[in-house]
Amino acid sequence: MTQVAIVGGGISGCSIASILRGEGFQSILFEKGKLGGLVACTFDSGHTYHRVGGHVFNSKLPHVLAWFWKHFDKENEFLLAKRNAVIFLGNKFVSYPIELNLSQLPPAVAQTAIKEILAIAKATPPSSCDNFEAFLRGNFGNTLCDQYFTPYNHKIWNRDLASIPLAWLDGKLPMISPSEIIEKNILKLDDNMVHSSFYYPKLGGS
């Protein structure tokens, strides 16, 4: 077999096409929309817009990073950005990650969320989960999920979150425990997020 069909021209489809070409395969890539998928940029009035963000493609795995950067000049073609994100929620901006900034939520919402997180932290044994929806509710409680996590992630992934296996998201999620959430809210500790920094191309977008 020397010819391969690839369905989907997102970052994964484009990457595997490149890898296969390097191994001597011919590949045909099928994409119904725009190459790049979630990392693709749009251009408006001379400006580049990352509609979802650079954090969509991010890795801490040395072999993945080595493969990616061999295609680029990191120092001259990219800018390192430290994430300073906010969420527009309930007619105001709330600092991200939302679970570490509960004091910025409306008091009634924050109080309910805290009670749920405390109950999760005290649960013995902790609840197990095998899908994304169960993970979110089992770690952050129903209030934060209903207010933010579920609608946001449904928008990003465009599918039922219960259909996404948790194993597929390994390394992509902030694996913070409920007790750490309470501790960091009280002590105002910084969190080393998976996506705390990332690179943007200087020209042409993603």
N, C-alpha and C positions, 0 to 999 in steps of 0.2 A: 504494500500500500504506500503510495507516494503522494496522493492527493487527499486533502482533508477539508471538509466544510466546517466553518465556524459560525454558529448562530449567535449574533449579538456583538456589536462593535464597541462595547464599553472598554474600560481600561483592561479588563481581563481578556476579552476577545482580541484586542489589538496586541496585547503582550504575548499571548500564546501564538498568534500568527507570526510575530517576530521570532519567537523561540523556534517554532517549527521551520521557518525559513532558514535559520542558522543550522538546522539539522538536515537540510536538504529536501524538505517536504515542500510541495506546492499547496497553498491554502487559499480557499475562497471564503471571504468574510461577508456575511449577510447582515445588514443593519437596516431596519425600517425607518429610523429617524436620523440622528446625527452621530457621526463617529465621536467617541469619547464618553458617551453615556452620561453618568452623573458628574463626571469631571469636565465635560465639555463647557466651553464658555460661549457667551453671546456678545455681540458687538453692537453698540448703540451710540450714535453721534460721536464716533471716534473713541469711545471708551470701552474697556473690556470688563465684562461682568462674570464673576464666578457665581453662577446661580445657586449652587449648592455649597461649594467650598473646597479648599485644598485638603481638608481633613478626610474627604471621602477616600482618597488614596494615601494611606499612611502606613508605615510599617516600622517595627522595631527589630525585625529579623535581619541580621547582618547579611545573609546570602541574598535576600530580596533587595536590600538597599544596594549591595554591590552590583547586582545585575542592572538595576535601574540607572544608577549613576554612571555606568560605563557608556551610556548613550548621550551624556550631557556634560557640559562644563559647569559644575555646581556653582563655583565662585562667580563666574561671569554671566551666566544665563538665568540664575535664580536669586530670589530674595528670601531670606529666612524671616518668617513672621511668628512672633509670639502671640498666642491667642488671647484676645481681650474681648470676649463675646458677651452680649446681653440678649435677653429674650423680651419681646414685647408681649406682655401678658396682663390682661385685665386693665388695659389703658395705661400701663406704665412699663418702664424697663426694669427688668430683674436681672441681676448678674448671673452669669453661667459659670459653673454648673448650678442649676436651680436648687438641688438638694443640699448644697453647702451655703445657701443664702436664704434660708427660710425666713429670716427676720424681715426680708424685703417683700414678702407676700402679705396679702390682707390678713390681719390677726386671726380671724376665724378659720381661714384656710390653713395658716401656719400651725395653729393649735391642733387641728384635726390631723394634719400630716405628721406632726411630732408624736401624737398618741399612737398613730399607726406604726411609725418606725420603731418606737419603743416596744410595742407589742411584738413586732417581728424580731427585734433584738433579744427579747426574753423567751421567745419560742424555743422549746426543747423537745425533740431535735429540730433544727431549722428545716423549713420546708424545702423539698427538692423540686427541681423543675428541669424540663427538657426542651422548652421552647422559649422564644423571646418574650412573648406576652407574660408567661408565668414567671420568668426571671424578673421582669420589671415590677410586677405586682408583688412578688415575693420579697423584693429588696427595697422598694420605695413606697409601697402601700398604694391603696386605690386612689387616694386624693391626688397625689403628685402624678399618678398615671393618667387620671381623667383630665387633670388640668393641663398636662404638658407631654409626658413621655409617650403615651399612646397616640394622640393625634399627630405629634411631630414625626414619630418613627413610621407611622402609617403613610404620611405624606412622602417621606424619603424613600421607603421601600415599596410603596404602592401594592401592598398585599396584606392579608390577614397575618398579624404578628405571631399568632399561635401556630402558623404553618412554617415559621422560620426556626430551624433547629438551633439550639443554643450552641452546639459544637461549631456551627458555621461561623459564629460571631466571636470565637475565641481570639483574644488579643485585641478586639475592636471595642470592647465595652469597659466602662469604668467599674472595675470589680471592687467597689468599696462596700464594706460591711455596714449594716444599720448602726452598730455601735460607733463606728468611725464617723458616720454622718453626724450623729449627735455630738461627739467629741469635737469635730472640726467646726461645727456651728457655734459651740460655746467658746472655744479657744481661738476662733477665727484663724485657723491654720490653712495655709495654702495647700492645694491638692495637686499632685503630679499626675495630671490627666494623661490618658493615652495620646490624646491629640493636643497637648499643651503648646506645641509648636509645629510648624510645617513650612514647606517651601512653595512659593509661587513663581512661575516663569515671568521674567521681566517683560518679554515681548510675545505677542501672539496668543496669549492665553493657553489654556490646557487643551 
